[in-house]
Amino acid sequence: MIALIILFLTGIITLFVAFSRKTILVTVIASIGLIGSLFALLSQFESGNDVLLKSYKGLNFDAAAVLFSMVCIILTLLFIWIGYKPLTQKDEHAGEHIALLIFSLCGALIMTAFQNFFMFFIGLEILSIPVYVMAGMKKYDSLGSEAALKYFLTGAFSTGILLFGIAWIYGATGSFDIMEIKSLILGGDTNVTFFSVGLLLVLASFLFKVSIAPFHFWSPDVYAGSTMTVMGYMATIIKIAGFAAILRLFNVAFSEASGIWLPILVVVAVLSIFIGNLSAIKQTRVRRLLAFSSIAHAGYTMLAIISFESVDTTTLHFNVFYYLLAYSLAMVILTTIGNIIDDEEDKIDNWVGIARKNPILGIAIFVALFSLAGVPPTMGFFGKYLVFGQAIAEYPIIVGIALLNSGIAVYYYLMLAIKAIKMPAIDDSKETSEQKVLDVDMVQWTVLIFATIIILIGGFALT
């Protein structure tokens, strides 16, 4: 709770300081606030006590919530740093952009720790509304306006479905508290029909937020119209918050009602894996490729959700956390590379020759792509090992499908990697990535090296 208060105050301060148009000052204040909130969470994690929450039942920053919240804070800090340079060069509202990121992060923390539907709805909206604005911050680009409008309209529609579902659940149980609802389910004191309808509506809203098929249709266009930094934020932190909320709501509170939601999640997991990987193959733009890749990875993560009975709650939370962390670090690297290339066309062909003239960037690209593909010894391999190993006892056929699709994914990840090392065709009329000098600042180098090292050694922490 202290971390949440620190973040909220940091967001308010950065928003007012942003009016001065001194983006470096906003960045410093935001970094201090994020680091302070991280230390507050670490302190709580070690002591296991939060004095501000003793008499408040709306939030519960237990071990799982603290773990997911910490990685959200760290990732937001990285995105602020890697997005500083492109923001200051192209956007006069860079300070406001940073403030919106922090406000959205407040919603992410609430999503990891909510105990009732009031706090869940508040967290979801605080998480989403700033992103609606950030998706349209490329005011000079029609794709940016299209992305913001599509995300806003579909997000508003999803929110309506969520509220309708919560109303049905309240009508069936007479409570908004998720643990009280669990007790009522166990005692058989619910209207099964009302509860089932409400649960399905809430589930549909969740699937939209984490862009699971068939509720994925918004993400390729929104990712393509957003800046690289906003795209990276949506692909990582929003997914982490969404899956943390799914774990808290479905695998804990609604675990006794799994007969209602489990078959649906099995189907959407398979759909997401197939649609994400097969659609990514034919993409010619980087952000759209990463959008479909994120859909596939959401499907892989769902394998842990549907096999929750195979392991204890602590192991389940750790497996999901580890997989999403591996995926997020790879996305941090690719987001940083995208900012460095600074290609408005966002074409995959414009990544040609990066590794030949910038070997360190090439190494980072290869590590990130191999991790996403699940190639050892990267964290992505160990993440898939944990998730697939958990699910194989209950769903061997689905795990086989996931392994087959992992092989398909190698194709488009390897395609992008080959582009990076390919010798470009000589064309004096067009400056390629090989011909121009890529300007990389110290902060971007630091983030790239940090993320690359963690991906390479993070898997060995499991041994």
N, C-alpha and C positions, 0 to 999 in steps of 0.2 A: 504493500500500500504506500509506503514511503517513496518507493521508486516511482510509482504512478504519479504521486504528487509532485515529485521533482521534475518529471517529464512534462507535466501540465504547466508548471511554472516556467520551465525552459521554453515551451512553445509560445506562451504569452510574451515572454521577454524578447524572444527572437522575432516575433511578429512586429512588435513595436520598433525594435532596433532596425528591422528591415526597411523602415521608412527613410532611414538615413542613407540608403543605397550603398552602405559599406558592407559588402558581402563577406569580406574576410572577418570582420567583427562578428557578424551573425554566425559564421562557421565556427569560430572559436567558442562563442557562448554555447552554441548547440553541442559542440564536442564536450565541453566541460559538463553540461547538464546530462548528456548521455553517459559519460563515464561515471558521474556521480550516482546516477540511477543504477548503473551496473554494480557499483560497489555496495549500494543499499541492498540489492538483490543477493549479492554474494554474502553479505553479513547475515541476511535473513536465512539463507540456505545453510550456513554454518550453525547458526543458533537455533533454527527451526521455530522461530518465534517472531510474530509481528504484532507489536503492542497496539497498533491502530486498528487491528482487525479482530481483537478479542471479542468485542460485543457487536460486531457487524457481520451479518450472515450473507451479504450479497456477493462477496468475493472470498475466495480461498486460495491464497498463494501457497499451495502445497509444493512438494518437490518437483512434480511434473510441470506445474505452472511456472515455477521459478526457472526451470531448465529451458523451457520454450521461450520464456520472456527474455532470458539472457541472450539467447542466440538472435532474437529479433532486434534487441538493442545493438548488439555488435554489428549485425548486418546493416542496420540503418546508419550507423556511424561510418561504415565502409562506403555505402552508397553516397553519403553526403560528401565524403572526401573525393571519391572518384568522379563525382558529378560537378565538383566546384568549378573546374576549368571550363568545360563546355557551357555551363550555366552563365558564368560571368562574361563569356565571349558573345553569347547570342541572346541572352534574356535579361532585360532590365529589372525583372522581378525575381531575381535569383534568391534574395533573402526570404521572400514570401514562400518560395518553393521549399526551402529548408524548414520553415515553420510548419508548413502543411505536412511535410514528412513526419515531423515530431508529433503533431496532433494525431495523425493516422496511427502512429506507433502506440499512442495511448490506448486507442481502440483495440490494437492487437494484444496488448497486455490484459485488457479486460476480457477479451475473448479466450485467453488461456486460463482464466481464473474464475469465471462467473459461476454463481451458485443458483441463480434463478433466472427466469426468462426476462425480467426487467433489465438486469445488468447485461444479459446476452444481447438483447436488442440494442441497448445503448452502445455497447462495445462494437457491435457490427456496423452501426451507422457512423460512429466516430472513425472507425477504420476506413469506411467506404467513401464518405462524402469528400474528404480532402483529395482522394485519388480521382474522383470525378473531375475535379478542377485541374489536377496535375496532368491528367490525360490530354487536356486541351490547351496546354501551355505553349504548344507550337502554333501560335496564332497566325504565323506567316504561312502555314501549311494547311491546305484543305483536308488532308488526311488526319491532322491533329484535331480539327473541329469535328470531323466525322467520328473519330474515336471517342471524343468526349461525349457527343450526343448519344452514340450507341451504348456506351457504358452507363450513362445516366438513365436512359430509358429502360434498358434491360435491368439495371440495378434497382430502379424504382419499382418495376414490375415484380422483381424477386422479393423486395421488401414487403410488398402487398401480400404476396403468397405466404411469406413468413408470418406476418401478423394474423392472417386468416387461420393459419395452422395453429398458432399459439392460442387463439380464441377457442378453437375446437378442443385442444388439449385441456384448457382450463374448464371448459364445459363438461369434459369427461371426468376430471379429477377434482376440480374446485381448488386447485393450488397452482402457483407459479414456481415453487421451489422444486428443483430437480430431484433432490434426495427424498423429499416428501412424496413426490410423484412416484419414485421408485418403490417406496414402501407401500403405496396404494396399489401399485401393479402387483407386488408380491402378495398383498392381502386380497386381491381380486375385487377391490372397491372402486372399480372404474367402469365407465360405459365403454365397452370394447369397440363399438362401431365409431363413436365420436373420437375416441383416442386414436384409432387406426387412421382415420381421415386426417386428423391433425398432425400425426406423426409423419405421414407421407408428404403433406404440404411443407412441413419444416424441413424434411429431408431434401425435397426438391430445391428449396432455397439454398441449403448448404451446398448441394452439388453445383449450383450456379457459381457460388463464390469461389470454389476451388477449380472451376472449369473442367468438370467431369462430363464426358459424353453421356447423354445427348444434350447437355446444357452448356456445351463448350463454344457454341457458334459465335459468341461475342469476342472471344479472346484473340484470334488471329488479327482481326481488323483493329482492335484496340491496341494490341501490342505494336502493330505496324505503324499506327498513327502517333504513338507516344515517343518520347525521347528514350534513349537507351537506358538512362538511369531510372526513369519511371517504369519502363518495361521490366528491368531487373527487380525493382521493388515489388511490382505486382506478381512476378513469377516466383518470388521467394517468400517474402514476409507475409503477404496475404494468404499464400498457401499454407505456411506454417501455422498462422493463427487459425485458419479454417480447419485444418486437420487436428490441431489441439482442441478446438471446440467440438469436433466430431467425436474424438476420443472421450471427452468429458461427458458429452450428452448421450451418445449411443452406446459406447462400450462400457460405460459405468452406470449412468442413470437409467437408461432404457435397455440394459442388457437382458432383462427378463422378457422384453417384448421383441427379441431378435427374430422371432418367427415372422414378424411383419416386415422389417426393414432389411434383413439379411439377404433374402433372395434377390431383392432389387439391387443391392450393392454388388452382388456377385455378377449380375448382368452388366451393370454400368462399368465395372472394373474391366471386364473383357472388351466391351465396346471402346472404352477409352484407350486401352493398349493398342487395339487394332487401328482405330481412327487416327490416333496421334501419330503412330509410326508410318502408316501407309500414306497419310496426307503429307507428312514431312518430306517424303522422298521427292516429290515433284515441285517443291518450293524453290524459288530463285532469289528470294530476299531473306536476309539473315533473321530479322525479327519475327517474320512469319514462321520460319523454320523452328526457331526457339519456342514459339507459341505452341506449335503442334508437339514439339518435344516435351513441353511442360504438361500437356494433356496426357501423353503417354506415361510420364513419370507419376502423375497423379493416380493413374490406373495401377501402376506398380505399388504405390504407397497404400492403395486401397486393399491390396492383398493382405496386408497386416491387419487392417480393420476387420475384414471378414473372417479372419482366422483367430479372433481374439480369445476363443476358448482353448486354444492350444498352449497358451502361456499365461503366466500371472500378469497382473496389471502393470507392475513395474517393468517387466521385460517388454511388454507390448509398447509402453510409452518410450522406452529406450530405443527399440528397433525403429519406430516411426521417427523419433528425434534424430537418430544417426543417419537414416536414409535421407531425410530432408536437409540435414546439415551438409552432407556430401553433395547433394544436388545444388544447394544454394551457393556453396563455395565455387563450384564450377561456373555457375551463372554469374557470380561476382567477377570472375576472370574474363568471361566473354563480354560482359557489360563494359568492363574497363577497356578491353581491346576495341570494342565498338566505338567508345568515346574517343579513343586515340586515333582511330582511322577517320572518324568524323565524316562519314559518307551519307549525304542526304538521300541518295538513291537507295541506300541499304541493300545493294546487290551483292550476292555471294561472289560474283566474279571480281568484285573490287577488293576481295581479300587475297587475290593472287599475289604471290611473291613476298608476303609479309615476313615469313620465316627466313627467307634467303638473305635479306638485308638486315633484319632485326632478329637474330637467333634467340635472344632471351624471350622476346614476344612469341616466337615460334614454339619454344619449349612450353610456355604457359598455355598456349592454345592447345597443343597436343595433350598436355596433362588434363586440361578441363574436358576436352572432347572424349578422351579415353575414359575418364571418370564417369561421364554421362553414359558412355557405352557399356560400362561395367567391366573394363579391362583391368586385370591385376597388375601391380599391387595398389591401385588407387583406392580411395575411400568409396568410390562408386561401386567397385567390385564387392567390397565387404558389406556395403549397405544392401545390395541385392542378395548377397549370401544370407544375411540376417532375415530379410523379409521373405525371400523364397523358402528358406529353411523352415521358417515358422509356418508357412502356408502349405507346404508340400504334403503333410500328413492328412489334412482335411481336403485339399483341393489339388491333387497331383496333376489332373488334366489342365487346370487353369495355370498352374506353374509351368507346365510344358508349353502352353500357349505363350506365356510371358517370356520363356527362354527363346522360343522361336522368334518372337518380336524383338528381343534384344539383339538377335542376329541381324534382323532387318535394319534395326537402328544403327548398327555398325556401318552400314552402307552410307547413310547420309552424314554421319559424323566423320567418317573417313573421307568422304567427298570434300567436306569443308577443310579437313586437315591437309589433303592433297593440294587444294587450291592455295593454301598458305605457303607450300614449298614449291609450287609449280613455277617454272620460268615463264614470265608473261611474254606474249607476242609483241614484237617491236611495232609500236604505233606512235609516231611523233605527234599525231593530232590529239592524243589522249594521255594524260598523266596517270600512270598506274601506281599501286601501292609500292611496287618495286622501284619506280623511278623517283618518287618523292620521298623526302625525309620525314619520318613520323616524329612529331614532337611529343615526347613523353616526359612529364614532370616527375619530381621526386616522390610525391604522394602516390601517383599511379604506379611507379616502380615498387614502392613499399607494399602497396596492396597486392600487386601481382605476385611478388615474391612470397609474401605471407600466405596468401591463399594457395599458391602452388605447393609450398612446403607442407602445409597442413594436409592437403589432399594426398600427398605422397607418403607421409608418415602416419597419418591419422588412423589408417587401418591397423597398423601394428599395435595400437593402444588396446585393441581387443584381445590380443594374445597374452 
